[in-house]
Structures are given as structure tokens and as C-alpha cells.
Amino acid sequence: MRDYWEQTENTDNLERGMFLILPLRYEETAGFRHISVVGEEIPFVSGDFIELMNRKCRADGDFVRRFRLNVNLTPIRMKADIPITDLQLFVFYNGVAFLTVYLSYRNQDVGSVYEFIYPGYLSETEEVKAKQYAFLKELEEKILLQSSPQFRWFMAEDGAGSVVLKEAYRLNAAYAPKRFANTEILSRITYNEHRIIELSRDFEDLSEEDVAYVTGAKDVLSEDYGWGCCVTSQEISLVYAQGKIPLAARAEDDLLLTMLAVYQKYSCLMLNEEIHQRHMLEREKIGFQKSIQQLKWEALEFIAYGTLEPSQISRWNNVCEMYRLLIRMNGVEESIGEIKEKIGLLNEEQERLDARRESSIGMIIAVFGLISIVGAILQTVDYLSSGRVEMIISFVLSCVGIAVFGSALVGMYWRRKKRKGDV
């Protein structure tokens, strides 16, 4: 760390930023193609994606829509003001959506961002809680309530500030002053980004094991690296060598990659929640319940159409590796396995209920059949007791016909079993 930073006189003005990815939900029956927001639609396209992936996410498709919102929000006023310079809305086809809020700041103001987010803790001061609540209230009033269909927070219905912000996934980005001679320095700087501390600080935490790292390819001419990232279950932190374009624009491709991962995470959460409601709660407590067939269809559609393997995303190995880590750290594969298992259990329960219903119906039919048989026997006895010859002959011929027909059926069944080798 000292070798990398020794020629950098001042790190205070290094450009840094954070995309807060706030999960939302909406009623998909309201119409995926009829979304109205305060902003303009922009393409969900990345130079890192293969062409098939870009086609899947095209603006006139049925997978995802992306909007840049034209809304001015009040800066978050901590020890230093944190301006909000970019707002985007990502709406996926299945009722899952995300609002991304970009916080732009300098390296010297990282303490204000840390105090506002306060990652890993639920003991914010009343002053910070009030600022979190005011921030989310402004988002609700200026964006969520002004959009159609109606969007709402994915988890906290009451908009509790700390809960919504703790549920948010984060993408941290930063510009470093120069390229990186080895991957170790990249890991140290991106880890500082993950912990929302000063970039040049010599800090480590050996107790944190759920952390993985990815870097860009080593340049064959200069023999150094241009970027790297640190991935955890709660955020992805990227650092780039100093560039000429704004940091938010530099991180755009990585934001789109992250959106594909968190969309799958929250789709799994939503499906699991619906399965739980269908199986565990009483109808009068939750109102309308989706049938097992509807849940099975939603799960099948999501697994077949909504899940994306790394090979479907990008032609670049390091991008695929970053995406693979995002999927793994967010527990998407485990959640999909859990959904399949729960759908299987619901299917077994439905089959048991159907079998019991069919047994009850069969019993009713059998009772009516017995009554009909008794009635037929009594009527036959009545005919035979009349002593008419034609009645007796008809009865005998009917019995012979039934016996012949039954013998033919038994013979056919026996020959078929012999052909199949069952006897």
C-alpha cells in the first residue's frame, strides 16, 4: 500500500461514488409495457454483453425496461453534503423492479457516506434515522407515487429508513490515481471500498471470509492492471485506474451486470414468499391466493427464461467471473434449488388432495352403483317371477353374452401381459 500511494501527494479529491440499488415490487398485471415514470426510457445495453444478451434486454422486448429519471433530490446533509447525481429505474417482467440512486462524493467525504449507510449495524442515532427517513420519503413522493403502475418497497411496507437501506444492494466505484502493478494492491483498495473507508488506509479484517476478488486482464505491454473488484453478499466494489469520463458512466456496464444478478435474487425471494403464503397461511388472512398451477408456471417461467448462466452474459472471462461471484454471493443457486424443492412438495400435497377427492367421489358413485344393482336385481326377479318364456330366454342369453364378453376381455389381457413378459 505504501509503495502504491507514496507518489500521490493528496488523496482527498479522488472521485468516488455509490449506487444504492433499492428493491421494489409492483403488480405485473398492471402491464409491463404500460409503464409511466417521470423520465425517459434508455437502452439496457452493455459492451460487455454478448449480442444475444443485448437482444434479450432490448427496449421493445419483454424482459426488462430501463428509465433515467428527471427528478431533483435534496442532497443528503451529513458532515459533508452528498449530492445525488443520477436516478434510474429498472423494471423486470415478473413484478420485480429496482430504483438506483447514485451518491457522488470525494475520498475525503467517505465518513459522511459511512455514517449515512452505517453498514452492518442497526443502531443509528436518531438524527441519522431522521435523515434516512426524509431521504426515502422524498423518493416515495417524487418517484414511486408519481409512477404507474404503483411501485412499493420490496420488504418494508412502512418505509422504515434503516431497514430499506440495509436491504439495498450497493455498487461502490472509485478512481485510483494510476494503474496497478499486482493484484494484491487491487484487493486491498477494493476491500477498503467495500468497507466504505479511505482508499489509501492500511486496513484488513481477517474475520470476514465471504469476500471474493476479480481483476481485469494484465496488459501485455505495460504488465499492469486497469481495474479490479471485491464482491460480497451485500455489495460489489470496483476501482478503476484514473480515467477521463465521469465515474458513474465508467461504472455503467458493471451496474447492468449487477442488476441481472440482484433481479434473480429478488425474484427467488418473491417466489419463495408466494409459496409460503399459498401453503402456510389461511385464505381469509391474505385474500386471494395463487393456485399451485400458477406458482408452478411462474417458477417454470423464471427458471427457463429468467435465470442467466455466465456463458449467456459476456464474451469476456473476467466479466463472467464477476457475474458468477455475484450469483454465488447472493445465494441465487441455493434459492432456485429451494424453489424447486418446495414446488415438488406442493405438487405432492396437491396429488394427495386430488387422490382423497377422487376417493370420495368414487365412494359416492359406488354407493349409487350398489343401489342401482339392487334395483336391477329386484326388477329382474320381478320379470322372472311373471313366468313368461320370452323373459326367461332373454335373461339366459344376456348372461351367456356377458360371460363370453368377459372371457374375451380376460383372454386379451392375458395375451398382452405375455407379450410384455409380465407373466
C-alpha positions, 0 to 999 in steps of 0.5 A, a space after each residue: 500500500 505504501 509503495 502504491 500511494 507514496 507518489 500521490 501527494 493528496 488523496 482527498 479529491 479522488 472521485 468516488 461514488 455509490 449506487 444504492 440499488 433499492 428493491 421494489 415490487 409492483 403488480 405485473 398485471 398492471 402491464 409491463 409495457 404500460 409503464 409511466 415514470 417521470 423520465 425517459 426510457 434508455 437502452 439496457 445495453 452493455 459492451 460487455 454483453 454478448 449480442 444475444 444478451 443485448 437482444 434479450 434486454 432490448 427496449 421493445 422486448 419483454 424482459 426488462 425496461 430501463 428509465 433515467 429519471 428527471 427528478 431533483 433530490 435534496 442532497 443528503 446533509 451529513 458532515 459533508 453534503 452528498 449530492 445525488 447525481 443520477 436516478 434510474 429505474 429498472 423494471 423486470 417482467 415478473 413484478 420485480 423492479 429496482 430504483 438506483 440512486 447514485 451518491 457522488 462524493 470525494 475520498 475525503 467525504 467517505 465518513 459522511 457516506 459511512 455514517 449515512 449507510 452505517 453498514 452492518 449495524 442497526 443502531 443509528 442515532 436518531 438524527 441519522 434515522 431522521 435523515 434516512 427517513 426524509 431521504 426515502 420519503 422524498 423518493 416515495 413522493 417524487 418517484 414511486 407515487 408519481 409512477 404507474 403502475 404503483 411501485 412499493 418497497 420490496 420488504 418494508 411496507 412502512 418505509 422504515 429508513 434503516 431497514 430499506 437501506 440495509 436491504 439495498 444492494 450497493 455498487 461502490 466505484 472509485 478512481 485510483 490515481 494510476 494503474 496497478 502493478 499486482 493484484 494484491 494492491 487491487 484487493 486491498 483498495 477494493 476491500 477498503 471500498 467495500 468497507 466504505 473507508 479511505 482508499 489509501 488506509 492500511 486496513 484488513 479484517 481477517 474475520 470476514 471470509 465471504 469476500 471474493 476478488 476479480 481483476 481485469 486482464 494484465 496488459 501485455 505491454 505495460 504488465 499492469 492492471 486497469 481495474 479490479 473488484 471485491 464482491 460480497 453478499 451485500 455489495 460489489 466494489 470496483 476501482 478503476 485506474 484514473 480515467 477521463 469520463 465521469 465515474 458513474 458512466 465508467 461504472 455503467 456496464 458493471 451496474 447492468 451486470 449487477 442488476 441481472 444478478 440482484 433481479 434473480 435474487 429478488 425474484 427467488 425471494 418473491 417466489 419463495 414468499 408466494 409459496 409460503 403464503 399459498 401453503 402456510 397461511 389461511 385464505 381469509 388472512 391474505 385474500 386471494 391466493 395463487 393456485 399451485 398451477 400458477 406458482 408452478 408456471 411462474 417458477 417454470 417461467 423464471 427458471 427457463 427464461 429468467 435465470 442467466 448462466 455466465 456463458 449467456 452474459 459476456 464474451 469476456 472471462 473476467 466479466 463472467 467471473 464477476 457475474 458468477 461471484 455475484 450469483 454465488 454471493 447472493 445465494 441465487 443457486 441455493 434459492 432456485 434449488 429451494 424453489 424447486 424443492 418446495 414446488 415438488 412438495 406442493 405438487 405432492 400435497 396437491 396429488 394427495 388432495 386430488 387422490 382423497 377427492 377422487 376417493 370420495 367421489 368414487 365412494 359416492 358413485 359406488 354407493 349409487 352403483 350398489 343401489 342401482 344393482 339392487 334395483 336391477 336385481 329386484 326388477 329382474 326377479 320381478 320379470 322372472 317371477 311373471 313366468 313368461 318364456 320370452 323373459 326367461 330366454 332373454 335373461 339366459 342369453 344376456 348372461 351367456 353374452 356377458 360371460 363370453 364378453 368377459 372371457 374375451 376381455 380376460 383372454 386379451 389381457 392375458 395375451 398382452 401381459 405375455 407379450 410384455 413378459 409380465 407373466 
